[in-house]
Amino acid sequence: MPLRKSRLDFHVEKTENLLNYLLKKKKENIQNSLVRPLYQEALKSLFLVGILLLDTLIPLEAYRSLVSPLNIVVSVIILGVLLYLEIRLYNALWGKKGRWSIEKSKKTIATSTEEKTDVN
């Protein structure tokens, strides 16, 4: 007769699987960040900080400066437009087919290591 798992065992197992998944993703993220040159990672971090500032300050200023029923609508529209533009810019630079994508960095590293082995 097979043993039945208690509800607590099921939740513990589920939590362990989630933690293992998150640790694996964190490790992959760290490895991917080591593939790119440092200036690209620094620019990516500065881009994200700038995005946070823009997405906070511009809609808040629109909310503060306009009259009551109109301020919420305009703030949400401004935030939506900013988010759309920022996502497009991020994908153009760091997306899968972007200028500084992980795949391009990996290909560059692979070709440089092949050239080094050919020279030796």
C-alpha positions as CSV (number, residue, x, y, z in Angstrom):
1,M,0.0,0.0,0.0
2,P,1.6,3.3,-1.0
3,L,2.1,6.0,1.6
4,R,-0.1,9.0,1.4
5,K,1.6,12.3,1.6
6,S,0.2,14.7,4.1
7,R,-0.8,18.2,3.1
8,L,2.2,19.6,4.9
9,D,4.6,17.3,3.0
10,F,3.0,18.4,-0.3
11,H,3.4,22.1,0.6
12,V,7.0,21.6,1.7
13,E,7.8,19.8,-1.5
14,K,6.1,22.5,-3.6
15,T,8.1,25.2,-1.7
16,E,11.4,23.3,-2.2
17,N,10.7,23.0,-6.0
18,L,10.0,26.7,-6.2
19,L,13.2,27.6,-4.3
20,N,15.2,25.3,-6.6
21,Y,13.7,26.9,-9.6
22,L,14.4,30.4,-8.3
23,L,18.0,29.5,-7.5
24,K,18.5,28.0,-10.9
25,K,17.2,31.2,-12.6
26,K,19.4,33.3,-10.4
27,K,22.4,31.3,-11.3
28,E,21.6,31.6,-15.0
29,N,21.0,35.3,-14.6
30,I,24.4,35.7,-13.0
31,Q,26.1,33.6,-15.7
32,N,24.4,35.7,-18.4
33,S,25.5,38.9,-16.8
34,L,29.1,37.7,-16.8
35,V,28.9,37.1,-20.6
36,R,28.3,40.7,-21.5
37,P,31.0,43.4,-21.1
38,L,30.8,45.4,-17.9
39,Y,29.9,48.7,-19.6
40,Q,26.8,47.1,-21.1
41,E,25.6,45.8,-17.7
42,A,26.3,49.2,-16.1
43,L,24.3,50.9,-18.9
44,K,21.5,48.4,-18.4
45,S,21.4,49.3,-14.7
46,L,21.5,53.0,-15.3
47,F,18.7,52.6,-17.9
48,L,16.5,50.8,-15.3
49,V,17.2,53.5,-12.7
50,G,16.3,56.2,-15.2
51,I,13.1,54.4,-16.2
52,L,12.0,54.2,-12.6
53,L,12.6,57.9,-12.1
54,L,10.8,58.9,-15.3
55,D,7.9,56.6,-14.6
56,T,7.5,58.0,-11.2
57,L,8.1,61.7,-11.6
58,I,6.4,62.6,-14.9
59,P,3.0,61.0,-14.1
60,L,3.1,62.5,-10.6
61,E,3.8,65.9,-12.0
62,A,0.9,65.6,-14.4
63,Y,-1.4,64.4,-11.6
64,R,-0.4,67.4,-9.4
65,S,-0.7,70.1,-12.1
66,L,-4.0,69.2,-13.7
67,V,-7.6,69.5,-12.4
68,S,-9.2,66.7,-10.5
69,P,-11.1,64.4,-12.9
70,L,-8.6,65.0,-15.7
71,N,-5.4,64.4,-13.7
72,I,-5.9,60.7,-13.2
73,V,-6.7,59.9,-16.8
74,V,-3.8,61.9,-18.2
75,S,-1.4,60.4,-15.6
76,V,-2.4,56.9,-16.6
77,I,-2.1,57.7,-20.3
78,I,1.3,59.2,-19.8
79,L,2.5,56.2,-17.8
80,G,1.2,53.8,-20.5
81,V,3.0,55.7,-23.3
82,L,6.2,55.8,-21.3
83,L,6.1,52.1,-20.5
84,Y,5.5,51.3,-24.2
85,L,8.4,53.4,-25.4
86,E,10.7,52.0,-22.6
87,I,9.9,48.4,-23.4
88,R,10.5,49.0,-27.1
89,L,13.9,50.7,-26.3
90,Y,14.9,47.9,-23.9
91,N,14.1,45.2,-26.5
92,A,16.0,47.1,-29.2
93,L,19.1,47.2,-26.9
94,W,19.0,44.1,-24.7
95,G,16.2,41.9,-26.2
96,K,16.7,38.6,-28.0
97,K,17.5,40.4,-31.3
98,G,18.8,43.5,-29.7
99,R,22.1,45.3,-30.2
100,W,23.6,43.9,-27.0
101,S,21.7,40.7,-26.7
102,I,23.1,37.7,-24.7
103,E,23.2,35.6,-27.9
104,K,25.4,38.1,-29.7
105,S,27.7,38.3,-26.7
106,K,28.0,34.5,-26.5
107,K,28.7,34.3,-30.2
108,T,31.4,36.9,-29.9
109,I,33.0,35.0,-27.0
110,A,32.8,31.7,-28.9
111,T,34.5,33.2,-32.0
112,S,37.2,34.8,-29.9
113,T,38.0,31.6,-28.1
114,E,38.1,29.7,-31.4
115,E,40.6,32.3,-32.8
116,K,42.7,31.9,-29.7
117,T,42.8,28.1,-30.1
118,D,43.7,28.5,-33.8
119,V,46.6,30.8,-33.0
120,N,48.0,28.3,-30.5
